[in-house]
């Protein structure tokens, strides 16, 4: 399987990534019910049936959509009022239900493509469903399976800041072990880990320059103390002297301490 970064966008909700139900379930249920209902109505039907195509088709035929009315919906339709017969509040609630169904599907024992897991992770991050996001993150094996788009969504959620990151309201799988760390805290650990990793890679490349700078400072008789809270002072000196960003300079301080030159 591939974890390609280019994920298809939904044709129903243009600001969201295409779901597994839209990509695979929709064409199959459309073939069974014909041209009557809209794509959105069929997706919502798939939501209510847990993604089962045959059951969704049976539900449609038992509750036919009135596609002939001028206002796009009515008393006889399965969804009344609003765009395409679905009110804004119903659409929002149905999307939440669909997200729950898609999340449950990820743990039903059937294999999912890495690209589908990434698309789901992005939607969970955008919805602030941190606990569910962490569960999907673990399914992706973290950075091994996460795409750039997923990382971007994860970091956007993390950027809400301490105290502003919700755990979410989706029901987690009862077949998985309970999460050992509060979801917002785990999210912070994930993002911090990436930042530290990037910092380490960048600082490794400029380590020779850092060693030279330390040697020059000591040759001038200067004392360099990078213990405790004084690390940031040395980092800022390196930042200015070597033209680095502060994160890389902080990583360089760590490297120099490990070399025992600070």
N, C-alpha and C positions, 0 to 999 in steps of 0.2 A: 504494500500500500504506500501511497505517496502523501506527503503533507504539503502539497503545493500551496503557495501563498495566495494564488488567485482564486477566490471563492465566488461562485455565482451569486448575483443579487436577486432578491425576490422580485417576481413580476407582479405580485399582489401588494406587498408592502415594500416599495422601492428603497426605503431607508434601512432595510434589514437584509440579512443574508438569507439565501434560499434554504428552506428547511428540508429535511428528509421527506416529510409528508408532501410538500409541494413538488419536489423533484421526482419522487417515485410513486407516491400514493395517488396524487392528483390525476396523472394520465390514466392510471388503471381504473379509478372509480369513474372518470369521465367516459371511458369506453363502455362502462356498464350502464350509465344513466343517460347518456346522450347530451344534447346541447341545452337542455332546460335551465339548470341552475348556473349561477356564476361560479367562477373559480374560488372566490372567497367563501361562498356558501358551502362548497364541497370541502374546502380545507377545514371549516368549522365543523362540518359533519364528521370528518375524519378525527377531529379533536374529541368529539363526544363519544366516539367508538374506539378510542385508544389506538387509532391508526389502522383499524381493520377495514380493508377495502370492501369486502363483501357485505359486512354489517352496515357500513356507511351507505352502500347502494340500496340495501333493503330498507334502511331508515328513510332514505329519500323517497322511495316509491310508496312507503307507508304514510309519509308526510310531504306530499309534492309541493314544490315551490311554485307559487303563482307568478310565472314569468311574463304574463301578458298584460298586467296592470300598468298604467301609465306612470305611476309613482315609484316603480321599481320594487314594490313589495306590498303586503297587505295582510289582512286577517288570516288568509289561507296559506300564506308563506310560512316557512319554518322560522324565518327571522323577520320581524316587522319593523318598518321605519328606518330612516337614515339612508346613507349611501349604500347602494346595492341591497337595500332591504335590511341593513344592519345598523342599529344606532351606534353612536360613538361609545357609549358606556358598555353596550353589549360587545362591541368589537374589542374594547380594551380588556374586558373580563374574559372574553373568549381567547384572546391572545395569551393571557396569563394561564388559562387552562391548557392551551396548546403547548405552552412552554413546559408545563408540568408533564403533559403526555410525552413530549419529546425527551424530557429528562428521564422519565421512567423507562422509556424505550431503550435508552443507553445502557440500562442495567437489567434488561429482560433476558439476557443470555445470548442474544443475537449479535454477531459482530457488526460494528459500525466502521465506516471508512474514517481515516484520520481527518480528512477534509470536513466530514459531517460533524465530528467531535469539535473541530475548531470553530465551525460555524455556530454550533450550539454554545460553546464557551463564550464567543463574542456576544451573543444575544443575552446570555446570563449576566455577563459583566455590564452590559448596557442597562439591563433591568435592575442592577444592584442586588442580584441573587448570589451573594458571595459564597454561602455555604455550598450551594449547588455547583457553583463555578469551581470551587476547590475539588469537589468530587470528580468533575469532568477533567480538571487539570491532572489529577492523579491517574485517570484513565489514559491521558495523553502521555504519561510518563514525564510530565513537566516540560522542560526545555527541549527534550528529545523530539516531542511531537508538536509543540506549540509553533504556530506560524507567526510571521511578523505582525499580521493583522490581529492575532490573538494577544500577542504581547502588548500591542498598542492599546487594546481594549482593557487589558488587565491593569496597565499602568495608568490609564485614564481613571479607572475606578479607584485605584490607590491614591491618585492625586486629590481625591475628595478630602483627604486628611483625617487625622486621628479623631475619633468620635463621630465622624460623618459617614462611615462606611457601614451600611446595614448588613446583617447576616442574611436577610432575605426571608421569604415566606413559603417557598416551595417545600414540599414534603420530601425528605431524603429517603433513599432506599433502606428498607428495614433489613436487607440482606447484607449490608455493609457494616463494618465496625464503626462505632460512633467516632466522630472527629475528635482527636485528642487536644486540639488547640482551637481557640475561638477563631472563627473564620476571618474576621478583620486582622487579627494578629498573624494568622498564617499567610494572608495576602501580603502583609508587610514583610514577612520573612522572605517570601518568594521574590518580591521586587528588590529588597535589600541584597539578596543573594546575587541577583543579576547585576546590580550596580557594582557590587564588590568584585565580581568576576570581570566585568568590563574594565574596572579601575586597575585590576591586577595585570590584565593584558597590556593596557596602555603604559603602565608604569614599568613593565618589563622592558619595553622598547627604549625607554629613556633612562634606564638604570645606569649605564656608563656615564651619562652626563651628570647624573646625581652623585655618583661616586667622585667624579672630578670636582664637583662643586664643594662637597664635604672636605676633600683634601685641600682645596684652596683656602677654605675657611679656617681649617686647623693650622695651615701654614702661616696664616696671618695672626695666629694666636687667639682665635675666637673660640668660645666654648659653645657647643651645640647640645642643648638639653631637650630631648624629645620625650621625656617621661610624662605620664599622666596628661593633664590638660595643656601641657606645653607643646604637645605634638602639633596643634593647629598653628602655633606661631612659626615653627619650622616649615610647615607646609606652605604657609603664606610667603615665606622667604623664598622657597623653591619655586613657587608659582611666579613670583616677580622675576627672579633671576633667570629662570629657564623658559619663561613665556608659556606656562602650562595653565590648564584650567584647574580649579581648586580640587576637584575630585581626583584627577590624576596625580596632583601633588600630594594629596593625602595617601594615595596608594603607594607613591614613591617613598614616603616616610616609613611606611610599613616595611617595604622591601629593604630599605637602608638599615632599619632596626634589626631585621633578620640577618643581615650581613654583619651585624655588630659593629657598624661604623658610626652609629648614633647611640 
